[in-house]
Amino acid sequence: MPPIALTVLLLLCAYLLGSVSGSLLLGRLRGVDIRRHGSGNAGGTNALRTLGWRFALGVVAIDLGKGALAAWLALRFAPLGQAFDVTAHGYAAAACAVVGHVWPLWHGFRGGKGAATAVGGLLMLWPWSIGVLLPVWMLVLVATGYVGLSTVLAALALPVLAWGTDAEPARLWFSMFAALFIAFTHRANLQRLRQGTESRFERARLLHRLHRGWSR
């Protein structure tokens, strides 16, 4: 197979993998379309709020796994000796899987927001970055209770990390793509934050609860 054809095939497969939505797949097994419940988003947060942690855990496992699998397949089968190297194939495949998650072919192009799938790709391509992004996500969450804001700020930390570590071009481009794309898919959350109508995950606001306890 010509190298360009193999590249296109790998990226197409990554998109199709990304189109397998964990929440919609598991929801069909239970006779539920999660897009008709809660926020209407086919992602892990809405799955947790509407159908419980066991369902949400399965959703997140699938969404992480497809991002990791898309990146692994690209790394394993990418054509060698090309200007678009093996690592670039991996990051491009991860990006295609994220796009597939947000606009899934199998589910009427109405999917989730892509964060878990992006993390799955990072687990395969840049695993130690999760050790930076996860604390950012958790710190914002326990301080504010806003899952969407936590996810956006963690994503925005990715290109800062890539730039600060003098990352290779493919990693830097993926980092910028992920940050901007996650901010785009969470634009409704950011709008609700400005309007003061965004839902909080109150049980996660540990710093607020500690502050209230100390002030009594």
Steps between C-alpha positions, in 0.01 A plus 500: 500500500639847414608692814247779448217247467609325819511833682148588386377152600651529848347843557162382371514201734585737787195713422276193480637373831431839651144477369433208735347696789528327837189663645285436193622143457441407865180703502357292217564187703284656773244647261605857584617786277703714738462798266139521620602530863678758712708741294441301181871436458624151417794514739622366831386792716141482380513121533606536864231754582216317332577127513749457784866429551502140372358604166733802487803279574419281201452808282835648599679166450370472144573865417853480640561166331402610152736799514785277614418232241484752215843635594647151543376381161653806334833446676498130413409523133621845390715493185869548571742740336245775436512871581179442699671271749369228728453729801309751288272216386427419863404855593297548181311178570427612856364828364279314251366280780411812701318645198318170456389507863353848463342437158447122490403345169312218673286730715374776274808721556383584856757385752692616804763765558816301434700540820514133603594391148778759489630371834494147360720611213737673743526184710647330196704788357604719794404318821689715749304808390200352685698545821482875436152532352324290763614714796394816312159346433457383858615828656255707296222250570544496878531880500198578281288188450480572127592191295493685167729778622738243649517317168560816295776627729669160506489493119644852481787385719600247233658740245669686787653169608600417143661840449675489837653161426608592147271236351535370147273661237243218488454513878479878504244510219287234668519691828375818336229310314382328818492823702305695239269213412412422862433870562275498191303192605453652847390839367149453640647431845710815477196700392301372796790587730486860379124502555531339842282203405760221471430193715746425778614161619451602863642185656833573328536849651731381777681831543169682541383249759829521689482879499147491639612258769791724604289816502245360745 
